[in-house]
């Protein structure tokens, strides 16, 4: 069992975005400390990815030392990852805030002044502040979902500039259906504000930029509904009952270490959770169409792969498929579906080149060329590979320049998304989904199960 394989297997579990991580020192992993055992090229990684890589190294080496097998390690790391709390990083910036700045718990709220649920949530927030007078800080951010809410948002910040944000917030929520400019001026007068300054701020839209910025924050986070709360970065959606807030706050105040990970987008995280909760025995209907096929068309096992040529995990998956074809001669047919990821700049043109070669009967030969030269997939290099395959270069060049096969590739990607494909490689074995460059044994387990059913 190679330690390198274990580490990359662990990477599959967490980074299906095909972030390139190169293990450069592995042979002493069982004896040395984690830092000595494995070094990783982290060039181009974000801070979050660096944290993930470091944690995975430490966890993986510990499990290796404990004598765990490759499959056991991947399963353990998957289970640990699934249990982690997701947090999101948010900047408070100039948003109105109340409570101690050093409070142990910060609740950041995104609300819209015309949203009935946002109004309902205000009572809950007040109860929280009463229950935790020293421990909780409350930050209010604007996410105006309705036409009248935008001017109301600007008005609340204009009042805040005169030290009366929270008073204006309460009045606006109490009068959700009366938020025209004359109404807002009336509320400002009741609060004793400098009306001339307040009116000027509204006319000049002085606080529009801040409202837009906070709205963009919410959209970037995927928190598209209101109200949306982030309790020490932990997402809570909607006008939840007090108990839902208290549960999270008490956990944060407990002093216990909470296993956490950093998320970027609430919607994306929901998709990940949905994928984890998918029925592992579900059989998907995956149309083959005119996709490239290798193996006997009458084979009892069909392996449809959604993959791309710049993904290192897809390359590893290619090796596993080759082993399968040898282990099950005449029993497997491979079907190739394209899923080029946007952050791999040459993945799309490499996919088009493979299809152009396929039009001349050389898809699988170009498939091999692309994976064998994964770091050299510029258009000039692709043309060199085509020449090496003795293709008709005029036809090949015309196909690339006209993007003849882009619609087919786009259709593969759309179908993949409909089937819940989020990363590469993703496989469907007689319709059963298998995500990532899993060990050979996991493919064999699924295949043997189908063969047993068929009595073969």
Residue pairs with C-beta under 8 A, 6 or more apart in sequence:
1 69
1 70
2 26
3 26
3 27
3 29
3 30
3 64
4 23
4 26
5 70
5 439
6 60
6 64
6 70
6 73
6 74
7 23
7 26
7 38
7 56
7 57
7 60
8 21
8 23
8 313
8 316
8 437
9 70
9 73
9 74
9 437
9 438
9 439
10 56
10 59
10 60
10 73
10 74
10 77
11 19
11 21
11 53
11 56
11 313
12 74
12 313
12 436
12 437
12 438
13 74
13 77
13 78
13 81
13 436
14 52
14 56
14 77
14 81
15 21
15 49
15 52
16 313
16 422
16 423
16 424
16 435
16 436
17 341
17 343
17 423
18 308
18 310
18 311
18 312
18 313
18 314
18 341
18 344
18 423
18 424
19 45
19 49
20 41
20 44
20 312
21 40
21 41
21 42
21 45
21 53
22 40
22 41
23 38
23 39
23 40
24 39
24 40
24 41
25 36
25 37
25 38
25 39
26 37
26 38
28 36
28 37
29 37
29 38
29 61
29 64
30 37
30 64
30 65
31 37
34 57
34 58
34 61
34 62
37 57
37 61
38 57
38 60
38 61
40 53
40 57
42 49
42 50
42 53
45 53
48 262
48 264
51 262
52 261
56 77
59 77
59 80
60 73
60 77
63 72
63 73
63 76
63 77
64 73
68 76
70 439
71 439
71 441
71 442
74 438
74 439
80 259
81 261
82 276
83 259
84 259
84 260
84 261
85 234
85 258
85 259
85 260
85 261
86 234
86 235
86 260
86 261
86 262
86 263
86 269
87 232
87 233
87 234
87 260
87 261
87 262
87 263
88 221
88 230
88 233
88 234
88 235
88 262
88 263
88 264
88 266
89 233
89 262
90 108
90 217
90 221
90 230
90 233
91 217
92 106
92 108
92 139
93 213
94 210
95 108
95 139
95 140
95 141
95 214
96 139
96 140
96 156
96 157
96 160
96 165
96 166
96 169
97 137
97 138
97 139
97 140
98 129
98 137
98 138
98 166
99 129
99 136
99 137
99 138
100 134
100 137
101 137
103 134
103 135
103 136
103 137
104 135
104 252
104 253
105 132
105 135
105 136
105 137
105 231
105 232
105 249
105 252
105 253
106 136
106 137
106 138
106 139
106 231
106 232
107 125
107 128
107 136
107 137
107 138
107 139
107 229
107 230
107 231
107 245
108 139
108 141
108 229
108 230
109 121
109 125
109 138
109 139
109 140
109 141
109 227
109 228
109 229
110 141
110 142
110 143
110 214
110 217
110 218
110 223
110 226
110 227
110 228
110 229
111 118
111 121
111 140
111 141
111 142
111 143
111 226
111 227
111 228
112 118
112 142
112 143
112 144
112 145
112 146
112 149
112 153
112 226
112 227
113 144
113 148
113 149
113 152
113 153
113 156
113 172
113 173
113 176
113 179
114 144
114 145
114 146
114 148
114 149
114 152
114 176
114 179
115 145
115 146
115 149
115 226
115 227
116 176
117 226
117 227
117 238
117 239
118 173
118 226
118 227
118 239
119 173
119 176
120 239
121 227
121 229
121 238
121 239
121 240
122 169
122 170
122 173
124 239
124 240
124 241
124 242
124 245
125 138
127 242
128 136
128 138
128 242
128 245
128 246
128 249
129 136
129 138
131 246
132 249
132 253
135 249
135 253
136 249
140 165
140 169
141 214
141 217
141 218
142 153
142 156
142 157
142 210
142 211
142 214
142 215
143 214
143 215
143 218
143 223
143 226
143 228
144 150
144 152
144 153
144 211
144 215
145 226
148 179
148 180
149 179
150 211
151 179
151 180
151 181
151 184
151 202
152 172
152 179
152 184
153 207
153 211
154 201
154 202
154 205
154 206
154 207
154 208
154 211
155 168
155 172
155 184
155 187
155 188
155 198
155 202
156 165
156 168
156 169
156 172
157 165
157 207
157 210
157 211
158 188
158 197
158 198
158 201
158 202
158 206
158 207
159 165
159 167
159 168
159 188
159 191
159 193
159 198
160 168
161 201
161 207
162 193
162 194
162 197
162 198
164 191
164 192
164 193
167 191
168 187
168 188
168 191
171 187
171 190
171 191
172 179
172 184
172 187
175 183
175 187
181 202
184 202
185 195
185 198
185 199
185 202
188 195
188 198
189 195
200 206
201 207
218 224
218 228
220 265
221 228
221 230
221 264
221 265
221 266
222 265
222 266
222 267
222 268
222 269
223 230
223 235
223 237
223 266
224 267
225 237
225 238
227 238
227 239
228 235
228 236
228 237
228 238
228 266
229 235
229 236
229 237
229 240
229 245
230 236
231 245
231 248
231 249
231 252
232 248
232 252
234 248
234 252
235 266
236 244
236 245
236 248
237 266
251 258
252 258
263 269
271 422
272 422
274 420
275 420
275 422
275 435
278 420
278 433
281 432
282 432
282 433
283 430
283 431
283 432
284 419
284 428
284 431
284 432
284 433
285 431
286 304
286 415
286 419
286 428
286 431
287 415
288 302
288 304
288 335
290 408
291 304
291 335
291 336
291 337
291 412
292 335
292 336
292 354
292 358
292 363
292 364
292 367
293 333
293 334
293 335
293 336
294 325
294 333
294 334
294 336
294 364
295 325
295 330
295 332
295 333
295 334
296 330
296 333
297 333
299 330
299 331
299 332
299 333
300 331
300 450
300 451
300 454
300 456
301 328
301 331
301 332
301 333
301 429
301 430
301 447
301 450
301 451
302 332
302 333
302 335
302 428
302 429
302 430
303 321
303 324
303 332
303 333
303 334
303 335
303 427
303 428
303 429
303 443
304 335
304 337
304 427
304 428
305 317
305 321
305 334
305 335
305 336
305 337
305 425
305 426
305 427
306 337
306 338
306 339
306 412
306 416
306 419
306 421
306 424
306 425
306 426
306 427
306 428
307 314
307 317
307 318
307 336
307 337
307 338
307 339
307 424
307 425
307 426
308 314
308 338
308 339
308 340
308 341
308 344
308 347
308 350
308 351
308 424
309 340
309 346
309 347
309 350
309 351
309 354
309 367
309 370
309 371
309 374
309 377
310 340
310 341
310 344
310 346
310 347
310 350
310 374
310 377
311 341
311 344
311 347
311 424
311 425
312 374
313 424
313 425
313 436
313 437
314 371
314 424
314 425
314 437
315 371
315 374
316 437
317 425
317 427
317 436
317 437
318 371
320 437
320 438
320 439
320 440
320 443
321 334
323 440
324 332
324 440
324 443
324 444
324 447
325 332
325 334
327 444
328 447
331 447
331 451
331 456
332 447
336 363
336 367
337 412
337 415
337 416
338 351
338 355
338 408
338 409
338 412
338 413
339 412
339 413
339 416
339 421
339 424
339 426
340 347
340 348
340 350
340 351
340 409
340 413
341 347
341 423
341 424
346 377
346 378
347 377
348 406
348 409
349 377
349 379
349 382
349 400
350 370
350 377
350 382
351 405
351 409
352 399
352 400
352 403
352 404
352 405
352 406
352 409
353 366
353 370
353 379
353 382
353 385
353 386
353 396
353 400
354 363
354 366
354 367
354 370
355 363
355 399
355 404
355 405
355 408
355 409
356 366
356 386
356 391
356 395
356 396
356 399
356 400
356 404
356 405
357 363
357 365
357 366
357 386
357 389
357 391
357 396
358 366
359 395
359 399
359 404
359 405
360 391
360 392
360 395
360 396
362 389
362 391
365 389
366 385
366 386
366 389
369 385
369 388
369 389
370 377
370 382
370 385
373 381
373 385
379 400
382 400
383 393
383 396
383 397
386 393
386 396
387 393
398 404
399 405
416 426
419 428
419 433
420 433
423 435
423 436
425 436
425 437
426 433
426 434
426 435
426 436
427 433
427 434
427 435
427 443
428 434
429 443
429 446
429 447
429 450
430 450
432 446
432 450
434 442
434 443
434 446
